Amino acid sequence: MLFKLGQVVATPGALRAIEENNVDSWSLLQRHANGDWGCVPEEDKLENQLSVENGYRVMSSYPLNEQGDKLWIITEADRSSTCLLLPEEY
């Protein structure tokens, strides 16, 4: 694990989407904490690496289904919490 997740929370929309798409959210959280940022552009991957090293906010994006819906995972800079949310809830 590259960083602590803190308290893990999720928006109602994210919880609904996780359930509807039968997604293993714990697996995604593990990927996030281990530096697998999912489907983010290369520059965001590099930014996340710098954020881990310097204690800034970290964000990952994972596909939920074939239609292209995504789930975002954001860990706050102070590592107090990690939130699962849909992009439109940001």
C-alpha positions as CSV (number, residue, x, y, z in Angstrom):
1,M,0.0,0.0,0.0
2,L,1.4,3.4,-1.0
3,F,-0.8,5.5,1.3
4,K,-3.5,5.1,3.9
5,L,-7.1,5.5,2.9
6,G,-8.5,6.9,6.1
7,Q,-12.2,6.6,6.6
8,V,-13.8,5.2,3.5
9,V,-17.1,6.8,2.4
10,A,-19.3,6.6,-0.7
11,T,-22.0,8.8,-2.2
12,P,-25.5,7.3,-2.6
13,G,-25.0,7.4,-6.4
14,A,-21.8,5.5,-6.1
15,L,-23.3,2.9,-3.9
16,R,-26.2,2.4,-6.3
17,A,-23.8,2.1,-9.3
18,I,-21.6,-0.3,-7.5
19,E,-24.5,-2.5,-6.6
20,E,-26.2,-2.3,-10.1
21,N,-22.9,-3.2,-11.9
22,N,-21.9,-5.8,-9.4
23,V,-18.5,-4.1,-8.8
24,D,-16.1,-5.2,-6.1
25,S,-15.4,-1.9,-4.5
26,W,-12.8,-3.3,-2.1
27,S,-10.8,-4.5,-5.0
28,L,-10.9,-1.0,-6.5
29,L,-9.9,0.5,-3.2
30,Q,-6.9,-1.9,-3.0
31,R,-5.9,-1.0,-6.6
32,H,-6.2,2.7,-5.8
33,A,-4.0,2.4,-2.6
34,N,-1.4,0.4,-4.5
35,G,-1.0,2.9,-7.3
36,D,-3.1,1.4,-10.1
37,W,-5.0,4.6,-11.0
38,G,-7.3,2.9,-13.5
39,C,-8.3,4.8,-16.6
40,V,-6.8,8.2,-16.2
41,P,-4.6,10.0,-18.7
42,E,-0.8,9.6,-18.4
43,E,-0.3,13.1,-17.0
44,D,-2.8,12.3,-14.2
45,K,-0.9,9.1,-13.4
46,L,2.3,11.2,-13.1
47,E,0.5,13.8,-11.0
48,N,-0.9,11.0,-8.7
49,Q,2.7,9.7,-8.2
50,L,3.9,13.2,-7.2
51,S,0.8,13.5,-5.0
52,V,1.7,10.3,-3.1
53,E,5.3,11.4,-2.6
54,N,4.3,15.0,-1.5
55,G,1.1,14.3,0.4
56,Y,-1.4,15.8,-2.0
57,R,-4.9,14.5,-3.0
58,V,-4.9,11.3,-5.1
59,M,-7.6,10.4,-7.6
60,S,-8.4,7.2,-9.6
61,S,-11.0,6.4,-12.1
62,Y,-12.3,2.9,-12.9
63,P,-14.9,1.7,-15.5
64,L,-18.1,0.3,-14.1
65,N,-19.5,-1.2,-17.2
66,E,-19.3,-1.6,-21.0
67,Q,-21.3,1.6,-21.5
68,G,-18.3,3.7,-20.2
69,D,-19.7,4.7,-16.8
70,K,-17.0,5.4,-14.3
71,L,-16.4,5.4,-10.6
72,W,-14.0,7.9,-9.1
73,I,-12.0,7.3,-5.9
74,I,-10.4,10.3,-4.2
75,T,-8.2,10.2,-1.2
76,E,-7.8,13.5,0.6
77,A,-4.3,15.1,1.0
78,D,-4.2,14.5,4.8
79,R,-5.2,10.8,4.2
80,S,-8.1,11.3,6.6
81,S,-10.7,9.9,4.2
82,T,-11.3,8.3,0.8
83,C,-14.5,8.9,-1.1
84,L,-16.1,6.7,-3.9
85,L,-18.3,8.8,-6.1
86,L,-19.6,9.2,-9.7
87,P,-18.0,11.9,-11.8
88,E,-21.3,13.8,-12.0
89,E,-21.3,14.0,-8.2
90,Y,-18.0,15.8,-8.0
